[in-house]
Amino acid sequence: MIIDSSALCAILFDEPDAARYAAAIAAAETRRVSAVNLLETAIVVESRGGPPGGSQLDALIERAAIEVVPVTVTQIAAARTAWRRFGKGNHPAGLNLGDCLAYALSQTNREPLLFKGRDFVHTDIETA
């Protein structure tokens, strides 16, 4: 399973549906996050909670045994295609840079994507 930053943020900010995302991650056979989505998550949590927020993110990644996947040229090509098809200003999904890379990792690995929100439901990606 590929994990989008939105799902990680839901857990870290203890949003009402946090348990749903935590359970999905715990039950997954594989747990992966794009390095770009990890950075995106770190920026969001540290902007709200400072360095302690980043430490909580690091602990979650370690505790849940989430593999951080470097971005490849193949993923970049898939992300570019995703932006052309579903990008902000082009499509109701309105995918941004981080979304496009989560989509690309999900697509190139042929794994479902765990996310929060309504953006990816407007795409053809398999959801977790």
N, C-alpha and C positions, 0 to 999 in steps of 0.2 A: 504494500500500500504506500502511496505517496501522500505526504502530509503538507498541506498548504499552510502558510503563515496564519491565516484566519483561524484555523483549528487550534494551533498552538496558542494564539492570543486568547482565545476563548477559555482555555484551560488556565493560563497564567493570570488572567484577570478575574478568574472565578465567576465567569458569566453564568446565568441560570442553566444553560445547556452544557456546561463544562464537563459534567459527568458522562454525557453521551460521547463526547470526543475522546475523553480519557479511556472509556471502555472500548471504543473502536480501536484505539491505538494498542491497548493491552491485548486485545483479541487478534490482532493482525499477525499473520505469519511473517511478513516482512514489513519493516518500517523505514521509510526513506524520506529525506527532505533535500531539496536542492540547496546548495551552498548559498545561492542568492536569496532564497526564501528564508534561510536561517539568518542571514544578515538583515533582511527586511524585518523579521520578527524582533531581532535584537534592537534595532533602531526604534521600533515602536515601544517595546517594553522598557528600554532604558530612557526614552523620552518621557515616559510617565512615571517610572519608578527609580530612575538613576541606576548606578552600577548594581545595587541589589536586585533589580529586575533582571539584569543580564545574568547574574549568578543563578537566579531561579530558572531562567531559560536553560543555562548550561546543565543544571542539575536535572531538569526534565529530560533533556536529550540523553544524558548518561543513564538515568534511571530507567527510561523507556527503551533503551538500546536502539535509538534512532540513528541510522546511518546517514551521514552527511555526504551527498553526492556532488562531486565537482561538475561544473558545466562543461559540456563537450561541444565540439563543432556540430555534431548531429543534433544535439538539443537546441543549439542556436538556430539551425535551419528550421526545426519543428516549431520553435517559438516565433520565428518570423512568419511562418505560415499561419500560426494561430493568431497573430496580430492582424494579418491581412484578412482573415476570416471573421474573427471575433473581437478585434481590438476596439478600444475606446474611440468613438467617432466613426467607427465602421459598422458596428453591430450592437444589438441590445445587450449582449453580454458585457461589453465595455471593458475587456481585459486590459490590465496595465502590465508593466514590465514583469513584475513578480508573478502575476497571474499567468502570463504567457510562458514563463519558465516552469512553473508548477505543471501547467498543461503539457508542456513539451516532455518533461520527465515522466509524467504519467503515460503519455502516448508512446514514447520511445521504449519504455520498460514494459508496456502493456500491463500496467497495474492500475487499479482504481485510485481515485483521488478523494481524500478526505478534506473537506472544506466547510466553511460556514458562509452563509450568504446566498444571494440569488444569481451571482454572475455566471458561475460555471453551469448552472442548469440550462442556460441558453446555448450551450455548446454540445458537441457530440462525445464528450469525455465520459468514461465510465465512472460513476460515483461510488464511494465507499460507504 
